């Protein structure tokens, strides 16, 4: 089973990521921009996600993705850890969020899908 420890490990492996506590929970940032939060129940995490993509994700996989009412106006989506297929899927989700926050010089340096789109 995928855990919050896996989220932390993968997040901290991404270039220039730092962990900082905010709102009594761990958050992960690159270049000062937050791109992951782990609520204290550690059953899910939140990542950056453009609203139009978020709507599509939730419609396609509501058991995996959702948005709490207080975050409806944000560009974030929650992901249930138990619904993830494997660590590769987790990494893809975290890297996508990282790319949205990372400066272009860093995003270009990380190989993989979305390279150069930072």
Backbone as CSV, one residue per row, in Angstrom:
resi,resn,N_x,N_y,N_z,CA_x,CA_y,CA_z,C_x,C_y,C_z
1,UNK,0.830,-1.185,0.000,0.000,0.000,0.000,0.877,1.251,0.000
2,UNK,0.478,2.225,-0.771,1.202,3.489,-0.863,0.870,4.341,0.360
3,UNK,1.886,4.972,0.926,1.710,5.739,2.160,2.185,7.184,2.001
4,UNK,1.911,7.983,3.016,2.397,9.361,3.040,3.927,9.394,3.031
5,UNK,4.553,8.363,3.592,6.016,8.292,3.564,6.526,8.178,2.127
6,UNK,5.787,7.471,1.270,6.160,7.384,-0.144,6.042,8.752,-0.818
7,UNK,4.980,9.485,-0.490,4.805,10.833,-1.032,6.008,11.698,-0.632
8,UNK,6.348,11.671,0.632,7.477,12.459,1.150,8.778,12.065,0.445
9,UNK,9.049,10.782,0.355,10.306,10.301,-0.247,10.432,10.760,-1.697
10,UNK,9.368,10.585,-2.485,9.414,10.977,-3.896,9.499,12.493,-4.026
11,UNK,8.712,13.218,-3.240,8.746,14.682,-3.302,10.155,15.199,-3.026
12,UNK,10.783,14.680,-1.977,12.107,15.167,-1.610,13.193,14.737,-2.601
13,UNK,12.883,13.794,-3.492,13.839,13.398,-4.523,13.808,14.341,-5.722
14,UNK,12.791,15.188,-5.807,12.671,16.116,-6.939,13.569,17.331,-6.699
15,UNK,14.174,17.855,-7.759,15.150,18.941,-7.609,14.644,20.127,-6.786
16,UNK,15.490,20.526,-5.846,15.306,21.723,-5.022,14.007,21.737,-4.202
17,UNK,13.453,20.561,-3.943,12.264,20.487,-3.092,12.664,20.616,-1.634
18,UNK,11.876,21.384,-0.902,12.056,21.499,0.539,10.728,21.198,1.215
19,UNK,10.819,20.617,2.393,9.627,20.347,3.188,9.499,21.440,4.235
20,UNK,8.291,21.947,4.394,8.031,22.999,5.367,6.647,22.776,5.963
21,UNK,6.549,22.864,7.277,5.251,22.709,7.914,4.443,23.998,7.758
22,UNK,3.184,23.843,7.379,2.239,24.962,7.287,0.862,24.410,7.607
23,UNK,0.050,25.176,8.291,-1.289,24.725,8.688,-1.221,23.393,9.442
24,UNK,-0.161,23.196,10.211,0.058,21.982,11.001,0.156,20.721,10.147
25,UNK,0.637,20.858,8.918,0.838,19.694,8.057,2.080,19.897,7.200
26,UNK,2.667,18.795,6.738,3.822,18.927,5.860,3.392,19.469,4.493
27,UNK,4.194,20.401,3.991,4.016,20.893,2.626,5.359,20.774,1.932
28,UNK,5.316,20.680,0.620,6.540,20.538,-0.170,6.554,21.645,-1.194
29,UNK,7.729,22.286,-1.316,7.846,23.482,-2.147,9.087,23.411,-3.026
30,UNK,8.977,24.079,-4.159,10.123,24.265,-5.036,10.151,25.754,-5.387
31,UNK,11.318,26.360,-5.271,11.469,27.790,-5.538,10.433,28.610,-4.764
32,UNK,10.130,28.173,-3.538,9.194,28.894,-2.689,7.728,28.654,-2.982
33,UNK,7.418,27.879,-4.014,6.025,27.616,-4.381,5.610,26.227,-3.899
34,UNK,4.513,26.189,-3.180,3.996,24.928,-2.659,3.409,24.106,-3.802
35,UNK,3.698,22.780,-3.786,3.111,21.921,-4.815,2.534,20.618,-4.260
36,UNK,2.726,20.346,-2.978,2.102,19.174,-2.336,1.803,19.539,-0.890
37,UNK,0.657,19.070,-0.403,0.374,19.100,1.031,-0.097,17.702,1.425
38,UNK,0.198,17.338,2.671,-0.271,16.060,3.205,-1.068,16.350,4.471
39,UNK,-2.411,16.290,4.386,-3.234,16.517,5.580,-2.874,15.528,6.682
40,UNK,-3.178,15.894,7.927,-2.694,15.108,9.060,-3.264,13.704,9.166
41,UNK,-4.356,13.393,8.466,-4.836,12.002,8.532,-4.007,11.071,7.636
42,UNK,-3.186,11.642,6.765,-2.255,10.915,5.896,-2.916,9.855,5.024
43,UNK,-4.190,10.026,4.692,-4.861,9.092,3.783,-4.924,9.657,2.374
44,UNK,-4.521,10.915,2.231,-4.554,11.569,0.926,-3.464,12.632,0.887
45,UNK,-3.339,13.258,-0.267,-2.455,14.407,-0.410,-3.092,15.327,-1.439
46,UNK,-2.644,16.567,-1.468,-3.163,17.542,-2.422,-2.032,18.006,-3.321
47,UNK,-2.366,18.202,-4.603,-1.393,18.672,-5.585,-2.005,19.780,-6.432
48,UNK,-1.144,20.547,-7.064,-1.597,21.576,-7.999,-2.247,20.901,-9.201
49,UNK,-3.312,21.535,-9.692,-3.997,20.981,-10.858,-4.861,22.067,-11.480
50,UNK,-4.651,22.384,-12.752,-5.523,23.368,-13.396,-6.987,22.939,-13.270
51,UNK,-7.866,23.918,-13.055,-9.268,23.599,-12.784,-9.912,22.755,-13.884
52,UNK,-9.631,23.048,-15.161,-10.258,22.268,-16.228,-9.804,20.810,-16.198
53,UNK,-8.538,20.569,-15.867,-8.046,19.193,-15.752,-8.618,18.517,-14.514
54,UNK,-8.749,19.284,-13.446,-9.281,18.753,-12.190,-10.691,18.213,-12.397
55,UNK,-11.520,18.954,-13.084,-12.892,18.526,-13.356,-12.902,17.202,-14.116
56,UNK,-12.029,17.088,-15.095,-11.930,15.854,-15.879,-11.447,14.683,-15.028
57,UNK,-10.448,14.922,-14.187,-9.921,13.862,-13.317,-11.004,13.334,-12.377
58,UNK,-11.709,14.249,-11.745,-12.745,13.857,-10.790,-13.861,13.096,-11.488
59,UNK,-14.252,13.556,-12.669,-15.317,12.874,-13.417,-14.886,11.465,-13.829
60,UNK,-13.619,11.312,-14.216,-13.125,10.014,-14.684,-12.851,9.040,-13.545
61,UNK,-12.349,9.539,-12.418,-11.954,8.668,-11.313,-12.332,9.282,-9.966
62,UNK,-13.625,9.376,-9.664,-14.048,10.021,-8.413,-13.606,9.284,-7.157
63,UNK,-13.285,8.009,-7.280,-12.798,7.265,-6.120,-11.346,7.637,-5.782
64,UNK,-10.650,8.267,-6.749,-9.246,8.632,-6.568,-9.071,10.129,-6.314
65,UNK,-9.798,10.955,-7.047,-9.621,12.405,-6.993,-10.865,13.089,-6.458
66,UNK,-10.682,14.141,-5.649,-11.800,14.950,-5.171,-11.290,16.289,-4.666
67,UNK,-12.231,17.191,-4.432,-11.907,18.510,-3.903,-12.846,18.800,-2.742
68,UNK,-12.303,19.082,-1.558,-13.155,19.471,-0.438,-13.823,20.824,-0.744
69,UNK,-14.993,21.056,-0.191,-15.703,22.313,-0.483,-14.868,23.578,-0.251
70,UNK,-14.037,23.597,0.792,-13.252,24.801,1.080,-12.125,25.040,0.075
71,UNK,-11.848,24.061,-0.805,-10.810,24.224,-1.823,-11.386,24.328,-3.231
72,UNK,-12.714,24.453,-3.339,-13.373,24.462,-4.644,-12.864,25.566,-5.565
73,UNK,-12.489,26.700,-5.015,-12.022,27.804,-5.841,-10.533,27.776,-6.134
74,UNK,-9.854,26.771,-5.646,-8.398,26.701,-5.795,-7.995,25.918,-7.046
75,UNK,-6.712,25.872,-7.259,-6.145,25.071,-8.350,-5.453,23.841,-7.763
76,UNK,-6.149,23.164,-6.857,-5.624,21.983,-6.177,-6.638,20.863,-6.278
77,UNK,-6.132,19.639,-6.242,-6.991,18.456,-6.197,-6.416,17.515,-5.146
78,UNK,-7.288,16.804,-4.465,-6.854,15.795,-3.486,-6.800,14.432,-4.172
79,UNK,-5.882,13.600,-3.682,-5.683,12.255,-4.223,-5.703,11.271,-3.063
80,UNK,-6.562,10.266,-3.142,-6.623,9.230,-2.100,-5.489,8.241,-2.316
81,UNK,-4.653,8.085,-1.299,-3.505,7.171,-1.407,-3.945,5.744,-1.714
82,UNK,-4.987,5.273,-1.059,-5.429,3.884,-1.234,-5.920,3.592,-2.645
83,UNK,-6.276,4.620,-3.407,-6.810,4.418,-4.755,-5.724,4.402,-5.830
84,UNK,-4.497,4.743,-5.465,-3.416,4.761,-6.450,-3.025,3.342,-6.845
85,UNK,-2.685,3.178,-8.116,-2.336,1.859,-8.634,-0.951,1.407,-8.181
86,UNK,0.027,2.321,-8.248,1.395,1.947,-7.910,2.247,3.198,-7.706
87,UNK,3.509,2.984,-7.371,4.411,4.105,-7.125,4.697,4.915,-8.382
88,UNK,4.636,4.281,-9.544,4.832,5.025,-10.794,3.720,6.055,-10.987
89,UNK,2.482,5.665,-10.688,1.375,6.613,-10.804,1.559,7.752,-9.802
90,UNK,1.954,7.422,-8.583,2.205,8.446,-7.570,3.273,9.412,-8.063
91,UNK,4.376,8.891,-8.547,5.470,9.750,-9.033,4.988,10.646,-10.165
92,UNK,4.224,10.110,-11.112,3.721,10.918,-12.230,2.880,12.093,-11.726
93,UNK,2.020,11.835,-10.749,1.164,12.889,-10.188,2.015,13.944,-9.487
94,UNK,2.988,13.505,-8.699,3.842,14.449,-7.964,4.715,15.268,-8.907
95,UNK,5.273,14.621,-9.922,6.117,15.342,-10.885,5.289,16.375,-11.653
96,UNK,4.069,16.016,-12.021,3.210,16.967,-12.736,2.977,18.214,-11.876
97,UNK,2.698,18.019,-10.602,2.480,19.156,-9.703,3.776,19.948,-9.529
98,UNK,4.898,19.252,-9.370,6.196,19.905,-9.237,6.482,20.796,-10.441
99,UNK,6.220,20.282,-11.645,6.469,21.050,-12.871,5.652,22.336,-12.913
100,UNK,4.456,22.311,-12.333,3.615,23.506,-12.330,4.175,24.591,-11.417
101,UNK,4.972,24.204,-10.430,5.538,25.163,-9.482,6.998,25.509,-9.783
102,UNK,7.711,24.605,-10.409,9.159,24.782,-10.612,9.457,25.843,-11.671
103,UNK,10.549,26.580,-11.459,10.982,27.503,-12.506,11.419,26.706,-13.745
104,UNK,11.339,27.329,-14.889,11.629,26.647,-16.153,13.004,25.982,-16.158
105,UNK,13.999,26.635,-15.559,15.361,26.064,-15.555,15.385,24.696,-14.877
106,UNK,14.556,24.501,-13.856,14.497,23.211,-13.171,13.632,22.223,-13.945
107,UNK,12.486,22.676,-14.405,11.569,21.790,-15.128,12.251,21.204,-16.356
108,UNK,13.068,22.007,-17.026,13.782,21.526,-18.213,14.839,20.495,-17.853
109,UNK,15.355,20.562,-16.640,16.415,19.649,-16.216,15.903,18.276,-15.813
110,UNK,14.607,18.181,-15.533,14.039,16.895,-15.110,13.495,16.176,-16.324
111,UNK,14.110,15.058,-16.712,13.612,14.336,-17.879,12.247,13.715,-17.633
112,UNK,11.561,13.438,-18.715,10.267,12.754,-18.586,9.164,13.566,-19.227
113,UNK,7.925,13.057,-19.092,6.774,13.725,-19.693,6.657,15.169,-19.214
114,UNK,6.334,16.037,-20.148,6.126,17.424,-19.798,7.403,18.243,-19.742
115,UNK,8.555,17.643,-20.068,9.812,18.383,-20.029,9.702,19.620,-20.903
116,UNK,10.154,20.715,-20.357,10.164,21.956,-21.122,8.844,22.708,-21.068
117,UNK,7.880,22.217,-20.293,6.583,22.884,-20.229,6.437,23.725,-18.983
118,UNK,7.516,23.874,-18.187,7.441,24.561,-16.914,7.295,26.001,-17.079
